[in-house]
Amino acid sequence: MKPRQPDDPLHEAEVDGESVFDGSLLKVRRDRVRLPDGTVAFREYIRHPGAVVIAACLEDGRLIFERQYRYPLRRAFLELPAGKIDEGEDIGNCARRELREETGYEADSWRHIGVMHPCIGYSDERIEIFLATDLRHVGHARDEGEFLEVHLLGVDEAVAAVHDGRITDGKTISALFRVLPLLQGKTG
């Protein structure tokens, strides 16, 4: 989706800005902006390189999930395979790489479903959603220091896990519900 054009009545125009933090993954900015009514305000936000999330569906209809510890919340989460887009990397190549590295599966059929923005109030992160089918297991190639467990869930079980709180990860919930009509044989 294209950013809103300056002729949008809600547009906030950047006046100037500064880098507050420049980490290896995240960059924090503080910009001064002109609001639609002409007043000036500050916006603090995180710059993120973007990511992919993959709903990988086995021939028997089960989806590949992973259970991974997420340090900011100090616990493990059940989530769909995902990962950061490297600088200059094609999103499809990133999805293929992440699925293989983390789960050990490769897919012959790929479909780009769309994009989601998980934290629009404080980050420019975008997550590209993919559906992968025609899978075969070839063995994982995890990054050093990457620890996770692979879990297989049926579609109904995955939906139930969202509703009962076992799955709370936003990208997983969004991707699951975006691919759900395809997984249930609908075209809508």
Backbone hydrogen bonds, N-H to C=O, Kabsch-Sander energy under -0.5 kcal/mol:
donor,donor_aa,acceptor,acceptor_aa,energy
8,D,5,Q,-2.4
11,H,8,D,-2.1
13,A,11,H,-0.5
13,A,34,R,-1.9
15,V,32,R,-3.5
16,D,32,R,-1.3
18,E,30,R,-1.9
20,V,28,V,-3.2
21,F,28,V,-1.6
23,G,26,L,-2.5
27,K,47,R,-1.8
28,V,21,F,-2.7
29,R,45,Y,-3.0
30,R,18,E,-2.3
31,D,43,R,-2.9
32,R,16,D,-3.3
33,V,31,D,-0.5
33,V,41,A,-3.0
34,R,13,A,-3.1
35,L,33,V,-0.6
35,L,39,T,-3.4
38,G,35,L,-2.6
41,A,33,V,-2.3
43,R,31,D,-2.8
45,Y,29,R,-2.1
46,I,122,Y,-2.7
47,R,27,K,-4.1
51,A,126,R,-2.1
52,V,83,G,-2.4
53,V,128,E,-2.4
54,I,81,P,-2.9
55,A,130,F,-3.0
56,A,54,I,-0.9
57,C,55,A,-0.6
57,C,132,A,-2.8
58,L,56,A,-0.6
58,L,62,R,-3.1
61,G,58,L,-2.1
63,L,153,L,-3.7
64,I,56,A,-2.1
65,F,63,L,-0.6
65,F,151,H,-3.6
66,E,79,E,-3.2
67,R,149,E,-2.8
68,Q,66,E,-0.6
68,Q,77,F,-2.4
69,Y,147,F,-0.5
70,R,75,R,-2.9
71,Y,69,Y,-0.6
73,L,70,R,-1.1
74,R,70,R,-0.8
74,R,71,Y,-1.1
75,R,70,R,-1.3
77,F,68,Q,-2.7
78,L,166,R,-0.6
79,E,66,E,-2.9
79,E,77,F,-0.6
83,G,52,V,-1.9
85,I,50,G,-2.5
86,D,84,K,-0.5
89,E,86,D,-2.5
94,C,90,D,-2.3
95,A,91,I,-2.4
96,R,92,G,-2.3
97,R,93,N,-2.6
98,E,94,C,-2.9
99,L,95,A,-2.4
100,R,96,R,-2.0
101,E,97,R,-3.0
102,E,98,E,-2.5
103,T,99,L,-2.1
104,G,99,L,-0.8
104,G,100,R,-1.3
105,Y,99,L,-1.0
106,E,136,R,-2.5
108,D,133,T,-0.7
108,D,134,D,-1.8
109,S,133,T,-2.0
111,R,131,L,-2.1
113,I,111,R,-0.6
113,I,129,I,-2.9
114,G,129,I,-1.2
116,M,127,I,-2.1
120,I,117,H,-0.6
122,Y,119,C,-1.8
123,S,119,C,-1.6
124,D,46,I,-2.2
127,I,116,M,-2.9
128,E,51,A,-2.7
129,I,114,G,-3.2
130,F,53,V,-2.4
131,L,111,R,-2.6
132,A,55,A,-2.4
133,T,109,S,-2.5
136,R,106,E,-2.2
138,V,104,G,-3.7
139,G,104,G,-1.6
141,A,101,E,-1.2
146,E,143,D,-2.0
147,F,145,G,-0.6
149,E,67,R,-2.1
151,H,65,F,-2.8
153,L,63,L,-2.3
158,A,154,G,-2.5
159,V,155,V,-2.5
160,A,156,D,-2.4
161,A,157,E,-2.2
162,V,158,A,-1.5
163,H,159,V,-2.1
164,D,160,A,-2.4
165,G,162,V,-0.8
166,R,161,A,-1.3
167,I,161,A,-2.4
168,T,166,R,-0.5
173,I,169,D,-2.3
174,S,170,G,-2.6
175,A,171,K,-2.5
176,L,172,T,-2.7
177,F,173,I,-2.3
178,R,174,S,-1.9
179,V,175,A,-2.1
180,L,176,L,-1.3
182,L,179,V,-0.8
183,L,179,V,-2.3
184,Q,180,L,-2.1
185,G,182,L,-1.2
186,K,181,P,-3.4
